[in-house]
Amino acid sequence: MDNIFSVLNRRWQVKEGDEKLSLFLEQRLNVPPTIARLLSSRGFSNPEETQEFLNPTLKSSLPNPSIFKDMEKAILRLEKALLKNETIVLYGDYDVDGATSSALFKKFFDALGASVRLYIPDRIKEGYGPNTHAFESFFKDGIKLILTLDSGTTAFEALSYAHEKLMDVIVIDHHISELKLPLAYALINPNRSDESEHIKQNYGNLAAVGVSFLTLVALNRRLREQNFYETRFIKEPDLRQFLDLVALGTVADVVPLTGLNRTFVAQGLKIMKKRTNIGLKALADIAKITESPEAYHAGFILGPRINAGGRVGESSLGAHLLSTECLKEAQMISEKLHHLNQSRQEMENKMLSDALFKIEAHLKENPLPAALIVADETWHPGIIGIIAGRLKDRYDRPACVIALKDGIGKASGRSLPIVNLGKLIHQAKDLNLLINGGGHAMAAGFTIEESKIKEFESFLTEQIAQTLKETNYKPTLHIDGKLSLAALTLDFLKILEQMAPFGMGNPTPRFMVPCLRITNTSLIQNTHVRCTLRSEEGIKLDAIAFRAFNTPLGDALMDAKNHPFHFVGTFRRDSWNGREKIQMTIEDLAPIS
């Protein structure tokens, strides 16, 4: 496909599977040839491991939680708190991973009749992670035990304060730690610096909600062994019924859907289908989800609505929604989150428009820089991460977006696979270009003085330009194979769904469909481009390009004038009024000369 010039200037690369291996997997696993080829091209060769991938079960995937450092210590302290009826504070993060982790523990403790308090810090006023001010209020209230969920690994100041005041803090987290660890009573984190390589390699990709579930497995086992339920005439909670929360948090935190994460999501979606969680049901109803839930719904419909509370509203709304047993409260919070998400979308559109205007004005007189850095005093700090991601996707360059206030900027960055942005942020911090900052390879956050933005921009651009030059970087779109519209049937999609759940680490299969014409186009909400595609045989297909308006992709679709194109995208079943049809999500196209 080297002679194809796509409108997004990407190189299209079809993954090549091993034909002998594909045939071997097809025969050993009794799967269709399409699935065997996909498995082969994605690196599967061992039939037993492949079978486990296709049919993940908790029994085969779940480790003994005791292999994690500090797990036993944490469990004994939690047991003590339950026996003494101590009030346990659940200090969660404001994103979906934090909300689901918090709800998971709250529902478990509520089932036991335990005394528990939920606390989610305000994203704008308090920022990320435990803070001393909040811990001071806990101390005044006589709190002796705090669980920090999806945060706490680098909260040295707050945890030192708790240690001084004889408050025990159990950190349940997944973020990479520094070499130095905080003064926690227990730190359960597969990515803590002194954890075993086996744990890091096999469980380092867990979301915090996954680590939380493993902690509850260990606690539940301990309570059962000590006859806690039997002597108190309490029904033992069925932890499997909480897997819908684990699936939601795992998908929304964009961790790889491989290994245990894949099992959590596959089994959790089955629980989500039953709609037993009152809050999730209310949110699905208001979002008009009528079909069987998929990872797509968790990541793109439910997740953003829960996140909206932390971004532009009340940080605690998501956790309260997911843990409530009151239908009226669930409906009220769901409506609030739905409206907050609409407000978030409006702010996002305005901020993205502003950012694009700044970048395009610069590009009129300058070439595309190695890194994009934009700042503004009117931007909401809760949305800058989304904008950074949009800019990165549009220009194929690492992007940092800065919300300024009183000479200080809060910033969020998103990167390309070849650029370790987190490492560069740490280097910039060491050079005193930043007040603070951190992150990982693909995403980072930092605080910067407005007066140092230009100097930081020069540093970042120079470093990334060198990387782009050394790697001879050219955007590449990896394609799983070629398809004709005649072969694209609902039965074919059902075969592909054997590979689900799809997400990070197991992307939705992407196909090239050659030689299609666009018969009509329409604009949705001034954002998305919808169209109908037609093959030379007259077969039609509905398609949509999300957020494509006023982009090279959207322009090409709107101006097609019946010109033939090769298309690349993914496919999903679209259910409407009891009828099912196929819809393509267009990711790129190339004109046929």
LOKOLVO-886461 format. One record per residue (C-alpha): x, y, z; residue in three letters; chain. Coordinates in steps of 0.05 Angstrom, whole numbers, m for minus. Example, Ala and Ser with C-alpha at 12.3 -4.5 7.8 and 13.67 -1.06 7.14 Angstrom:
<pt <246 m90 156> Ala A>
<pt <273 m21 143> Ser A>
//
This chain:
<pt <0 0 0> Met A>
<pt <60 46 m7> Asp A>
<pt <30 79 m68> Asn A>
<pt <m33 100 m30> Ile A>
<pt <m35 172 m8> Phe A>
<pt <m87 181 47> Ser A>
<pt <m121 247 62> Val A>
<pt <m90 245 132> Leu A>
<pt <m21 233 103> Asn A>
<pt <m15 165 137> Arg A>
<pt <20 103 113> Arg A>
<pt <m28 44 111> Trp A>
<pt <3 m20 134> Gln A>
<pt <m34 m86 131> Val A>
<pt <m14 m135 186> Lys A>
<pt <11 m200 156> Glu A>
<pt <m7 m264 192> Gly A>
<pt <31 m330 186> Asp A>
<pt <m12 m374 141> Glu A>
<pt <14 m439 171> Lys A>
<pt <3 m413 241> Leu A>
<pt <m67 m387 222> Ser A>
<pt <m86 m456 196> Leu A>
<pt <m57 m489 258> Phe A>
<pt <m98 m444 304> Leu A>
<pt <m160 m453 261> Glu A>
<pt <m156 m529 267> Gln A>
<pt <m135 m533 340> Arg A>
<pt <m184 m482 367> Leu A>
<pt <m241 m495 317> Asn A>
<pt <m248 m421 301> Val A>
<pt <m266 m388 234> Pro A>
<pt <m208 m372 187> Pro A>
<pt <m218 m297 198> Thr A>
<pt <m208 m304 273> Ile A>
<pt <m148 m350 263> Ala A>
<pt <m115 m298 217> Arg A>
<pt <m129 m242 267> Leu A>
<pt <m100 m282 324> Leu A>
<pt <m38 m299 283> Ser A>
<pt <m26 m227 262> Ser A>
<pt <m33 m205 335> Arg A>
<pt <21 m251 360> Gly A>
<pt <m17 m311 385> Phe A>
<pt <15 m379 374> Ser A>
<pt <3 m422 436> Asn A>
<pt <m65 m456 431> Pro A>
<pt <m76 m460 507> Glu A>
<pt <m60 m386 517> Glu A>
<pt <m103 m368 457> Thr A>
<pt <m161 m408 483> Gln A>
<pt <m156 m371 550> Glu A>
<pt <m156 m305 512> Phe A>
<pt <m219 m324 473> Leu A>
<pt <m255 m351 535> Asn A>
<pt <m228 m314 596> Pro A>
<pt <m250 m339 664> Thr A>
<pt <m237 m313 734> Leu A>
<pt <m217 m383 756> Lys A>
<pt <m159 m386 708> Ser A>
<pt <m139 m312 711> Ser A>
<pt <m147 m290 784> Leu A>
<pt <m83 m293 824> Pro A>
<pt <m77 m305 899> Asn A>
<pt <m81 m233 924> Pro A>
<pt <m31 m249 979> Ser A>
<pt <26 m246 928> Ile A>
<pt <21 m170 930> Phe A>
<pt <64 m133 980> Lys A>
<pt <27 m107 1041> Asp A>
<pt <m37 m144 1023> Met A>
<pt <m40 m187 1086> Glu A>
<pt <m22 m127 1130> Lys A>
<pt <m78 m86 1098> Ala A>
<pt <m129 m142 1106> Ile A>
<pt <m115 m152 1180> Leu A>
<pt <m122 m77 1192> Arg A>
<pt <m188 m75 1154> Leu A>
<pt <m213 m136 1193> Glu A>
<pt <m195 m100 1258> Lys A>
<pt <m234 m38 1236> Ala A>
<pt <m295 m80 1220> Leu A>
<pt <m292 m117 1286> Leu A>
<pt <m286 m51 1325> Lys A>
<pt <m337 m15 1280> Asn A>
<pt <m287 39 1264> Glu A>
<pt <m308 90 1212> Thr A>
<pt <m269 77 1148> Ile A>
<pt <m257 136 1101> Val A>
<pt <m255 119 1027> Leu A>
<pt <m213 174 995> Tyr A>
<pt <m224 164 920> Gly A>
<pt <m200 199 858> Asp A>
<pt <m248 241 816> Tyr A>
<pt <m242 201 751> Asp A>
<pt <m280 137 732> Val A>
<pt <m226 91 759> Asp A>
<pt <m229 127 826> Gly A>
<pt <m305 129 826> Ala A>
<pt <m313 55 811> Thr A>
<pt <m259 37 863> Ser A>
<pt <m295 78 915> Ser A>
<pt <m363 50 898> Ala A>
<pt <m335 m21 900> Leu A>
<pt <m312 m14 972> Phe A>
<pt <m373 26 993> Lys A>
<pt <m421 m27 967> Lys A>
<pt <m381 m82 1001> Phe A>
<pt <m377 m46 1068> Phe A>
<pt <m451 m26 1064> Asp A>
<pt <m469 m100 1055> Ala A>
<pt <m432 m113 1120> Leu A>
<pt <m466 m56 1157> Gly A>
<pt <m398 m23 1168> Ala A>
<pt <m388 51 1184> Ser A>
<pt <m359 83 1121> Val A>
<pt <m350 153 1094> Arg A>
<pt <m339 171 1021> Leu A>
<pt <m293 229 1004> Tyr A>
<pt <m275 252 934> Ile A>
<pt <m230 314 929> Pro A>
<pt <m251 373 886> Asp A>
<pt <m211 371 822> Arg A>
<pt <m202 447 818> Ile A>
<pt <m197 467 891> Lys A>
<pt <m158 408 919> Glu A>
<pt <m125 376 858> Gly A>
<pt <m103 304 850> Tyr A>
<pt <m91 257 908> Gly A>
<pt <m93 262 984> Pro A>
<pt <m82 330 1015> Asn A>
<pt <m64 352 1085> Thr A>
<pt <m125 397 1093> His A>
<pt <m173 340 1082> Ala A>
<pt <m133 295 1128> Phe A>
<pt <m136 348 1182> Glu A>
<pt <m212 346 1179> Ser A>
<pt <m210 270 1186> Phe A>
<pt <m166 276 1247> Phe A>
<pt <m213 325 1280> Lys A>
<pt <m270 275 1269> Asp A>
<pt <m231 220 1303> Gly A>
<pt <m218 179 1241> Ile A>
<pt <m166 124 1250> Lys A>
<pt <m167 89 1182> Leu A>
<pt <m165 118 1111> Ile A>
<pt <m165 80 1045> Leu A>
<pt <m138 121 987> Thr A>
<pt <m163 93 921> Leu A>
<pt <m129 107 854> Asp A>
<pt <m82 156 887> Ser A>
<pt <m34 162 946> Gly A>
<pt <30 131 920> Thr A>
<pt <65 198 916> Thr A>
<pt <25 235 970> Ala A>
<pt <85 242 1016> Phe A>
<pt <62 305 1054> Glu A>
<pt <m9 282 1069> Ala A>
<pt <12 212 1089> Leu A>
<pt <67 239 1134> Ser A>
<pt <15 282 1169> Tyr A>
<pt <m30 221 1178> Ala A>
<pt <29 181 1206> His A>
<pt <44 237 1257> Glu A>
<pt <m29 237 1279> Lys A>
<pt <m30 161 1286> Leu A>
<pt <m81 153 1229> Met A>
<pt <m70 90 1188> Asp A>
<pt <m72 99 1112> Val A>
<pt <m79 40 1065> Ile A>
<pt <m61 61 994> Val A>
<pt <m93 21 938> Ile A>
<pt <m65 48 873> Asp A>
<pt <m34 30 806> His A>
<pt <8 91 788> His A>
<pt <83 83 781> Ile A>
<pt <118 101 846> Ser A>
<pt <182 137 858> Glu A>
<pt <240 98 889> Leu A>
<pt <220 128 955> Lys A>
<pt <153 105 983> Leu A>
<pt <105 145 1026> Pro A>
<pt <93 132 1101> Leu A>
<pt <32 88 1089> Ala A>
<pt <7 35 1137> Tyr A>
<pt <2 m9 1075> Ala A>
<pt <14 4 1001> Leu A>
<pt <m19 m44 952> Ile A>
<pt <5 m25 884> Asn A>
<pt <33 m71 829> Pro A>
<pt <77 m13 807> Asn A>
<pt <109 4 873> Arg A>
<pt <185 8 866> Ser A>
<pt <201 m52 909> Asp A>
<pt <147 m99 881> Glu A>
<pt <171 m163 847> Ser A>
<pt <184 m163 772> Glu A>
<pt <132 m219 765> His A>
<pt <78 m174 795> Ile A>
<pt <99 m113 753> Lys A>
<pt <100 m152 688> Gln A>
<pt <35 m191 699> Asn A>
<pt <m7 m142 739> Tyr A>
<pt <26 m74 728> Gly A>
<pt <m28 m57 676> Asn A>
<pt <m86 m64 725> Leu A>
<pt <m129 m4 737> Ala A>
<pt <m139 17 809> Ala A>
<pt <m208 m15 808> Val A>
<pt <m175 m81 790> Gly A>
<pt <m127 m75 849> Val A>
<pt <m187 m57 893> Ser A>
<pt <m225 m119 871> Phe A>
<pt <m165 m163 888> Leu A>
<pt <m162 m130 957> Thr A>
<pt <m235 m146 968> Leu A>
<pt <m224 m218 947> Val A>
<pt <m170 m224 1000> Ala A>
<pt <m212 m188 1053> Leu A>
<pt <m274 m230 1037> Asn A>
<pt <m234 m294 1043> Arg A>
<pt <m205 m272 1110> Arg A>
<pt <m274 m255 1138> Leu A>
<pt <m302 m322 1114> Arg A>
<pt <m244 m360 1146> Glu A>
<pt <m256 m323 1212> Gln A>
<pt <m331 m339 1210> Asn A>
<pt <m346 m264 1208> Phe A>
<pt <m410 m274 1167> Tyr A>
<pt <m435 m336 1203> Glu A>
<pt <m429 m308 1273> Thr A>
<pt <m463 m242 1254> Arg A>
<pt <m517 m274 1211> Phe A>
<pt <m494 m232 1152> Ile A>
<pt <m500 m258 1081> Lys A>
<pt <m432 m261 1048> Glu A>
<pt <m429 m211 990> Pro A>
<pt <m422 m242 921> Asp A>
<pt <m362 m204 894> Leu A>
<pt <m378 m226 823> Arg A>
<pt <m438 m180 824> Gln A>
<pt <m390 m121 830> Phe A>
<pt <m353 m138 766> Leu A>
<pt <m394 m88 726> Asp A>
<pt <m358 m33 765> Leu A>
<pt <m291 m66 753> Val A>
<pt <m305 m70 678> Ala A>
<pt <m327 3 675> Leu A>
<pt <m266 30 712> Gly A>
<pt <m218 m15 673> Thr A>
<pt <m244 7 604> Val A>
<pt <m250 81 623> Ala A>
<pt <m178 83 649> Asp A>
<pt <m154 59 580> Val A>
<pt <m109 3 607> Val A>
<pt <m92 m55 561> Pro A>
<pt <m149 m105 555> Leu A>
<pt <m103 m165 562> Thr A>
<pt <m93 m216 617> Gly A>
<pt <m133 m204 680> Leu A>
<pt <m160 m138 653> Asn A>
<pt <m192 m175 595> Arg A>
<pt <m224 m225 643> Thr A>
<pt <m251 m169 687> Phe A>
<pt <m282 m134 627> Val A>
<pt <m310 m196 593> Ala A>
<pt <m343 m221 657> Gln A>
<pt <m362 m151 680> Gly A>
<pt <m400 m136 617> Leu A>
<pt <m443 m197 630> Lys A>
<pt <m461 m169 698> Ile A>
<pt <m473 m100 667> Met A>
<pt <m522 m132 619> Lys A>
<pt <m565 m152 679> Lys A>
<pt <m570 m79 701> Arg A>
<pt <m568 m96 775> Thr A>
<pt <m529 m34 794> Asn A>
<pt <m582 19 804> Ile A>
<pt <m537 77 787> Gly A>
<pt <m509 46 724> Leu A>
<pt <m579 27 701> Lys A>
<pt <m604 99 711> Ala A>
<pt <m544 127 673> Leu A>
<pt <m553 76 616> Ala A>
<pt <m627 95 612> Asp A>
<pt <m614 170 606> Ile A>
<pt <m560 156 555> Ala A>
<pt <m610 114 516> Lys A>
<pt <m568 50 516> Ile A>
<pt <m617 m4 497> Thr A>
<pt <m571 m57 468> Glu A>
<pt <m527 m106 504> Ser A>
<pt <m469 m66 534> Pro A>
<pt <m400 m70 503> Glu A>
<pt <m333 m40 521> Ala A>
<pt <m352 17 473> Tyr A>
<pt <m410 37 518> His A>
<pt <m367 37 580> Ala A>
<pt <m311 78 547> Gly A>
<pt <m350 127 504> Phe A>
<pt <m419 135 534> Ile A>
<pt <m421 118 608> Leu A>
<pt <m349 137 625> Gly A>
<pt <m351 208 598> Pro A>
<pt <m415 223 636> Arg A>
<pt <m385 199 702> Ile A>
<pt <m322 238 688> Asn A>
<pt <m362 301 675> Ala A>
<pt <m376 307 749> Gly A>
<pt <m301 310 764> Gly A>
<pt <m285 355 705> Arg A>
<pt <m338 410 709> Val A>
<pt <m384 395 767> Gly A>
<pt <m383 359 834> Glu A>
<pt <m326 309 839> Ser A>
<pt <m365 260 884> Ser A>
<pt <m425 251 838> Leu A>
<pt <m398 190 801> Gly A>
<pt <m379 151 864> Ala A>
<pt <m446 167 897> His A>
<pt <m484 146 834> Leu A>
<pt <m448 79 828> Leu A>
<pt <m456 62 902> Ser A>
<pt <m528 85 916> Thr A>
<pt <m585 36 929> Glu A>
<pt <m637 91 921> Cys A>
<pt <m671 93 853> Leu A>
<pt <m694 166 861> Lys A>
<pt <m623 188 879> Glu A>
<pt <m594 149 821> Ala A>
<pt <m642 182 771> Gln A>
<pt <m628 251 800> Met A>
<pt <m552 242 797> Ile A>
<pt <m555 212 727> Ser A>
<pt <m594 272 701> Glu A>
<pt <m544 319 733> Lys A>
<pt <m485 281 703> Leu A>
<pt <m519 279 635> His A>
<pt <m528 355 635> His A>
<pt <m457 366 661> Leu A>
<pt <m431 323 604> Asn A>
<pt <m469 367 555> Gln A>
<pt <m437 428 586> Ser A>
<pt <m370 395 583> Arg A>
<pt <m380 381 509> Gln A>
<pt <m398 454 496> Glu A>
<pt <m336 478 534> Met A>
<pt <m294 427 497> Glu A>
<pt <m318 450 429> Asn A>
<pt <m304 523 446> Lys A>
<pt <m235 507 475> Met A>
<pt <m217 463 416> Leu A>
<pt <m239 517 367> Ser A>
<pt <m195 568 404> Asp A>
<pt <m135 521 405> Ala A>
<pt <m142 505 331> Leu A>
<pt <m146 579 315> Phe A>
<pt <m81 591 352> Lys A>
<pt <m46 533 318> Ile A>
<pt <m71 548 248> Glu A>
<pt <m51 621 255> Ala A>
<pt <19 598 273> His A>
<pt <21 549 214> Leu A>
<pt <5 603 163> Lys A>
<pt <76 629 171> Glu A>
<pt <113 569 202> Asn A>
<pt <121 494 189> Pro A>
<pt <87 444 235> Leu A>
<pt <129 442 299> Pro A>
<pt <152 378 333> Ala A>
<pt <107 393 393> Ala A>
<pt <44 434 400> Leu A>
<pt <37 479 461> Ile A>
<pt <m22 525 470> Val A>
<pt <m44 566 530> Ala A>
<pt <m103 610 549> Asp A>
<pt <m133 644 610> Glu A>
<pt <m205 626 592> Thr A>
<pt <m195 551 589> Trp A>
<pt <m223 503 641> His A>
<pt <m169 460 673> Pro A>
<pt <m216 401 678> Gly A>
<pt <m219 394 602> Ile A>
<pt <m148 409 579> Ile A>
<pt <m130 334 576> Gly A>
<pt <m186 321 526> Ile A>
<pt <m163 380 483> Ile A>
<pt <m91 356 484> Ala A>
<pt <m114 288 459> Gly A>
<pt <m155 319 403> Arg A>
<pt <m96 361 380> Leu A>
<pt <m49 302 383> Lys A>
<pt <m97 261 340> Asp A>
<pt <m108 317 290> Arg A>
<pt <m35 337 278> Tyr A>
<pt <2 273 296> Asp A>
<pt <46 311 344> Arg A>
<pt <53 310 421> Pro A>
<pt <9 366 449> Ala A>
<pt <6 404 514> Cys A>
<pt <m52 448 533> Val A>
<pt <m45 499 589> Ile A>
<pt <m100 533 629> Ala A>
<pt <m73 598 657> Leu A>
<pt <m94 635 720> Lys A>
<pt <m57 689 758> Asp A>
<pt <9 675 722> Gly A>
<pt <7 600 736> Ile A>
<pt <m12 547 685> Gly A>
<pt <m42 478 698> Lys A>
<pt <m25 435 638> Ala A>
<pt <m40 367 608> Ser A>
<pt <m3 332 552> Gly A>
<pt <m15 274 506> Arg A>
<pt <39 239 465> Ser A>
<pt <56 192 408> Leu A>
<pt <81 121 419> Pro A>
<pt <152 140 401> Ile A>
<pt <157 199 450> Val A>
<pt <160 186 525> Asn A>
<pt <127 250 548> Leu A>
<pt <129 233 622> Gly A>
<pt <204 226 619> Lys A>
<pt <211 293 584> Leu A>
<pt <167 326 637> Ile A>
<pt <212 299 692> His A>
<pt <273 326 655> Gln A>
<pt <240 394 648> Ala A>
<pt <224 393 722> Lys A>
<pt <297 378 738> Asp A>
<pt <317 438 695> Leu A>
<pt <270 482 738> Asn A>
<pt <225 496 678> Leu A>
<pt <165 470 716> Leu A>
<pt <137 479 786> Ile A>
<pt <118 405 787> Asn A>
<pt <97 350 740> Gly A>
<pt <96 277 723> Gly A>
<pt <62 224 682> Gly A>
<pt <77 165 637> His A>
<pt <98 154 566> Ala A>
<pt <33 174 532> Met A>
<pt <4 226 580> Ala A>
<pt <30 276 631> Ala A>
<pt <8 334 674> Gly A>
<pt <47 393 701> Phe A>
<pt <44 462 732> Thr A>
<pt <85 519 702> Ile A>
<pt <97 593 711> Glu A>
<pt <70 632 652> Glu A>
<pt <137 667 644> Ser A>
<pt <171 600 631> Lys A>
<pt <125 573 577> Ile A>
<pt <168 597 519> Lys A>
<pt <231 566 549> Glu A>
<pt <194 501 563> Phe A>
<pt <167 501 492> Glu A>
<pt <237 508 464> Ser A>
<pt <262 451 507> Phe A>
<pt <205 404 490> Leu A>
<pt <205 420 416> Thr A>
<pt <280 409 410> Glu A>
<pt <277 342 446> Gln A>
<pt <218 315 407> Ile A>
<pt <245 340 340> Ala A>
<pt <308 299 353> Gln A>
<pt <266 237 367> Thr A>
<pt <223 247 305> Leu A>
<pt <286 255 263> Lys A>
<pt <321 194 293> Glu A>
<pt <261 149 282> Thr A>
<pt <243 178 214> Asn A>
<pt <173 182 241> Tyr A>
<pt <114 177 193> Lys A>
<pt <43 166 218> Pro A>
<pt <22 95 205> Thr A>
<pt <m48 64 206> Leu A>
<pt <m44 m10 221> His A>
<pt <m97 m50 184> Ile A>
<pt <m120 m120 199> Asp A>
<pt <m141 m138 128> Gly A>
<pt <m182 m121 66> Lys A>
<pt <m257 m130 59> Leu A>
<pt <m309 m122 6> Ser A>
<pt <m378 m97 23> Leu A>
<pt <m406 m163 m1> Ala A>
<pt <m366 m199 54> Ala A>
<pt <m387 m149 107> Leu A>
<pt <m448 m182 138> Thr A>
<pt <m479 m186 208> Leu A>
<pt <m455 m258 211> Asp A>
<pt <m384 m234 197> Phe A>
<pt <m389 m184 253> Leu A>
<pt <m413 m238 300> Lys A>
<pt <m351 m278 283> Ile A>
<pt <m307 m217 298> Leu A>
<pt <m341 m208 365> Glu A>
<pt <m307 m272 388> Gln A>
<pt <m245 m228 397> Met A>
<pt <m282 m178 441> Ala A>
<pt <m278 m141 488> Pro A>
<pt <m240 m91 447> Phe A>
<pt <m198 m34 473> Gly A>
<pt <m127 m14 489> Met A>
<pt <m82 m74 476> Gly A>
<pt <m136 m110 435> Asn A>
<pt <m162 m58 386> Pro A>
<pt <m225 m66 346> Thr A>
<pt <m206 m100 280> Pro A>
<pt <m193 m47 227> Arg A>
<pt <m205 m62 153> Phe A>
<pt <m193 m29 86> Met A>
<pt <m253 m29 39> Val A>
<pt <m231 m12 m32> Pro A>
<pt <m265 29 m85> Cys A>
<pt <m327 60 m54> Leu A>
<pt <m365 122 m73> Arg A>
<pt <m399 171 m27> Ile A>
<pt <m471 180 m47> Thr A>
<pt <m492 232 5> Asn A>
<pt <m465 267 67> Thr A>
<pt <m495 304 126> Ser A>
<pt <m469 341 186> Leu A>
<pt <m487 320 258> Ile A>
<pt <m485 374 312> Gln A>
<pt <m433 412 272> Asn A>
<pt <m382 360 293> Thr A>
<pt <m391 292 260> His A>
<pt <m397 275 186> Val A>
<pt <m447 221 167> Arg A>
<pt <m450 191 97> Cys A>
<pt <m473 132 55> Thr A>
<pt <m421 91 17> Leu A>
<pt <m435 50 m45> Arg A>
<pt <m394 m5 m78> Ser A>
<pt <m388 m15 m153> Glu A>
<pt <m438 m73 m144> Glu A>
<pt <m489 m25 m114> Gly A>
<pt <m483 m49 m42> Ile A>
<pt <m494 9 7> Lys A>
<pt <m464 21 77> Leu A>
<pt <m479 74 129> Asp A>
<pt <m416 107 156> Ala A>
<pt <m395 162 204> Ile A>
<pt <m331 201 216> Ala A>
<pt <m331 226 288> Phe A>
<pt <m306 297 302> Arg A>
<pt <m287 303 228> Ala A>
<pt <m320 369 211> Phe A>
<pt <m269 421 189> Asn A>
<pt <m214 369 186> Thr A>
<pt <m180 341 123> Pro A>
<pt <m220 277 133> Leu A>
<pt <m286 314 139> Gly A>
<pt <m270 361 81> Asp A>
<pt <m254 302 36> Ala A>
<pt <m321 268 53> Leu A>
<pt <m362 332 44> Met A>
<pt <m328 349 m23> Asp A>
<pt <m326 279 m52> Ala A>
<pt <m374 290 m110> Lys A>
<pt <m381 216 m125> Asn A>
<pt <m306 206 m131> His A>
<pt <m281 135 m115> Pro A>
<pt <m240 125 m51> Phe A>
<pt <m208 69 m12> His A>
<pt <m234 71 60> Phe A>
<pt <m205 47 126> Val A>
<pt <m245 39 189> Gly A>
<pt <m280 m5 240> Thr A>
<pt <m350 m35 240> Phe A>
<pt <m404 m45 292> Arg A>
<pt <m476 m67 295> Arg A>
<pt <m525 m10 302> Asp A>
<pt <m591 m28 334> Ser A>
<pt <m651 17 323> Trp A>
<pt <m725 0 333> Asn A>
<pt <m709 m74 338> Gly A>
<pt <m672 m74 271> Arg A>
<pt <m597 m87 265> Glu A>
<pt <m552 m59 211> Lys A>
<pt <m478 m47 202> Ile A>
<pt <m445 21 210> Gln A>
<pt <m374 38 192> Met A>
<pt <m332 86 232> Thr A>
<pt <m287 120 181> Ile A>
<pt <m215 131 204> Glu A>
<pt <m182 149 138> Asp A>
<pt <m192 149 63> Leu A>
<pt <m151 155 0> Ala A>
<pt <m174 180 m68> Pro A>
<pt <m166 132 m127> Ile A>
<pt <m130 167 m183> Ser A>
//
